Amino acid sequence: MAKVAIVGVVGRTNAGKSTLVNRLVGEKVSIVSPVEQTTRNTVRGIVADPRGQLVLLDTPGLHKAVGTLGTLLNRMARRSAAGTDVTCVVFDASQEPQLEDVGWMQRVAKEAPEKVVFVLNKADAKPFFSTMFRDAWNEASSAGGAPSAAKPVWVECCALSDEGAKGVMDALFGFAEEGEPLFPEDVVTDYPRKLAIADTIREKFLAKLHQELPHELGVRVKDIAESGGRWTVAVDVLVNRPSQKPIVIGRSAQTIKWARKAAEKDLSETFGVKVMLELWVKVEPGWMKNPKILAEMGYMGAVI
């Protein structure tokens, strides 16, 4: 019988979790950007392998929370680590251990799950702080006096390459147990369609806007009209202040046109239909604190 495991992929923001999940799945199921807090929902990526099936829960990165949205993202990250078969903590080892890295180590040391993989990502970087992370774990695991019962498996990898991620796959299947597959073989994600579309659009804006207003930019899919092999999708692009609207639109509407075309191309390839986007930039002061809007975006456990 094949092996199966549900894996919570956690860690601080921008550690490379989404890149690793995409690499293991073999297809893009999570958006990737150098901007922190790119992933805002828990995305399930399904790995099909001759050994069996892994269900990877790609979570928002743990960070210093600011406001309602930041608090919700941190809560989502912590909850996703609970109730899984394997906890996979991803560290960006191209930097010295940060406060959030130590926080995950302390959580693992306290809760002592039986199946834990510590991934030291970005192993191609120079310098690479492998020793400092291991020392930080030794300190965290013995902070209470008695050594923690948790015994993580350490893997050094570069999530940008198939060979670099092979060790992670082997470690995860090492913890998997025999069981029936949870999803059909041809399914790579069960992520809700509206959220997948919104994420793709937001990824394109992040690529253009970089650090200008990434955390104050929201994407809400209002409606998907299907007609044969064509989808027409009505989308609100939300900003907090009137001064941000022209930034998102761009001079002569170049930014929003580029984002629309780039997103349409990706979405058409992903869903196998012609996707046409209707993007409307709207000023919604305080949208990041509005429970109804956050629920519509899937941040409060609902997709409307």
N, C-alpha and C positions, 0 to 999 in steps of 0.2 A: 504494500500500500504506500502511496505517496506521502510525503511530509507536508505539514501545513503549520503556519505560524502567523499571528497578527503582531506586527511590530510597530511600536511607538517611536517615531524618529523625532528626537527632541534636541534641544541645545539653544545657545544664545542666538540672537538674530545675526544673520549674515555669516553663519558658520559654514554654509554650503549644503544645508539639508536638502533643499529642493533640487540642486544639481545632482546630489547623490541619488535621490529617489528617481529622478529622470533617467540617470545612467543605469540603475538597477532594473527599472521597468523596461528600458530600451526604447521608450517613447517619451515625448514631452507631456507630462501630466500636471506639472507645477510650473508657474511662471518663475523666471530667474532674472535677477537684476542686482547690480552692485549696491543698490539703495537698500538701507535697512528697512525691516518690516515689510518686505515685498509680499510674503505669504501672509494672508489675513484670515484664511479659513483652514480647517483641517481637510487635506486632500488625501484620498485613498488611491494609492497606486498598486496595481496587482502585478506581481512578478510570476511569470510562467517559466518553469525550469524543469528539466528532466527529473530532478529530485522531488519536485512538488510545487507548492504555491506559497508565496509570501504576500501578505496584505500589509503594505507600508502606509502608515498614517503620517503624512508630512504636516507638521504643525507650525503655527506662528512661532518665531523666535522669541525667547525670553529676553526682556529688555527692561529698562527703567520706565515704568508706566507713567504716561502723562495723559490725564483725562479719561473719559469713559471708554473710548475705543481701545486705548492702551491697556487699561485694566482688563477688558474683555479678552484681548489677545493673549495676555499672560494667563488668564484663567483657562482659556481654551488649550494652551500649551500644556499646563499642568494636568488638566483632566485627561488629555489624550495619552499621557504616560500611564494613567491608571487603567486597569482592566485589560491590558494587552498581555500577550504571551512573552514577548521579549521587549526590553527597553534598549534602544539604540541611541546613545548620546553622542552627538557630533560636535567636535571641538575644532576651531580654527587654530591649528598649531603653528601657523606662520606668525602668530602673535603670542606674547606671554599670556598666561591664564588671566582672564578677566573676572570681575566679581560674579557675573552670571554663570561663568564656567564653574567656579568654586561652589556656587549655589546648587547647581545640578549634582555635583559630587557629594555635597552634604546631604541632599535629598536621597540619593542612592544609598549612601552610608547609613542613613537613618532607617529607611524603609526596607533595605536589604532584599531587593527582589532576587530571585534565584537565577534569572537569565538576563545578563546585562552585557552589552557590547559598547566599549568606548572607542570611538573612531577619531583618530588624530588625522584630520583632513589637511589638504594642501601640503602633502609630503614632498612636493617638488620645490617648495619654497626654501630660500636660504636667507636668514637662518631658519631652522625648524626646531621648535621648543619642546621636543618630545620628553626630555628629562624633567623639565619644569612641570609639565602636566602630571607626570607620574609622581613627582615629589608632592604636588598639590593634593593628589588623591591619597597618598600615604598619610598626609597631615589630616585631611578631612575624615578619613576612615578610622583614625585613632583618636579623634578629638574628644570622644566621650570617656576615654580611659581604656576601655576594652576594644580591641580591633573589631571593625564591622564584619558581619557575616557575608557581606556582598563580595563577590569575587569576579570582577569584570574581566572580559576577554578584550585585550587591547589589539587594535588593528591600525596600522599606518596606511594611509591611502591618498591618492589624488583622484577626486571624484570626476575630474575632467576626462579620464581615460577608462576604457573598458577593463584593461589590465589592472589599473589602479584600484578599481572597485571590486575586483574578484575576491580579494581577501575578506571584504565586508560580507559579500554574498555567502562565502563559505562559513563564516562565523555565525551568520543568522540561521543558515540551514543546519548548522551544528546543534542549535537549540530547538529546531522544529521537531514536532512529534507526528507520528502517523495519524492520518485522518483524511476525511473526504474534502475535496476542494470546495472553497466557499463561493467561488465565482466561476463562470464558464471560461474556457481556455482563451477565447478571443476577446475577453474584456480586460482593458488596461486600467480603467478607473470607473468608479460609480459616482463621481463628482457631479452634482446637479448642473444641468445644462446652462441655466441662467448664470450661475456663479462662474462656470468655466468661460463663458463669453465675456463676462465683466472682467475677469482676471486678465484675459488676453488683451482687452482694450487698455486696461490700466498699465499693463506691461509696456505697451507701445508708447504711451504718454511718458512713462518713467524714462524710457530710452531717450526721449527728446528733452525732457525738462530737467533730468538729473536731480540736483539738490534744490531746485527752485521752490517747489511746493509739493513734494511727494506724499507727505503724511496728511495734507489737507485736501488731497484729490480723491474723490470717491466716484465709483461707477455703479449705476443702478440700471439694470435691464428691466424695462417696463413691460414690453410685449414682444412676442415672437409670432409673426404671421407667416404660416407655411402655405406655399402654393406649388405643388409638384416638387421639383427639385430645387426650389428657391425659398430662402428664408429672408424676410424683411424684419429687422430687429430695431425696435425703438429704444434708445438709450439716453439716460440723463447722466451727464458728467458734472459732478457736484464740486463746487468750491465754496470756501467760507466767506470770502469778501469780494466786492465788486472789482477791486483792483487786480484780482487774480484771474478774472475772466479773459481779458485780452492776452494774458500769458498763455493760457491753455489754447486759445484760438490761434494765436500767432499772427505775425505780420502778413497781411493779405490771405489770412486763414491757412497759412502753410503748415502750421503745426498740427491742427486738427485734421487737415486733409491727409497729411502723411500718416498720422496715427490710424485714421479710418481705413485707408488703403492697405496698410501693413496688417492691420487686424483682420480685415476681410479676407486677405490671402491666407493667413494662418487658419482662420476659422473654417474657410471653405475646404481646406485640405484636411482638417481635423474631422469635420462632420460629413464630408463627402457630398455636400450640396453647395449651391451658389448662395453665399451669405452677403446681404446688403445691409449696411449699418446706417441708421439715421441718428446722428449724434447731436444732442442739444446741451449746451453748457448752461448750467443754472446756478445761481447764487443761493445757497442754503446756509445762512449763518448758523453756526453751531451744529451742523449735521452730525459731527462726530460724537455729540452728546444726546442725539435724538433717538430714543428707543425704537420708534416706528421705522425710521430710515435704516437704522442698524439691523433691525430684524429683516427688512427687505433685502439687505445685502448679505444675509446669512450669518451675521456675527452674533446673533442671540439664539441660534438653534432653529431658526425658521427661515424658509425661503418662500416668499409670497409671489 
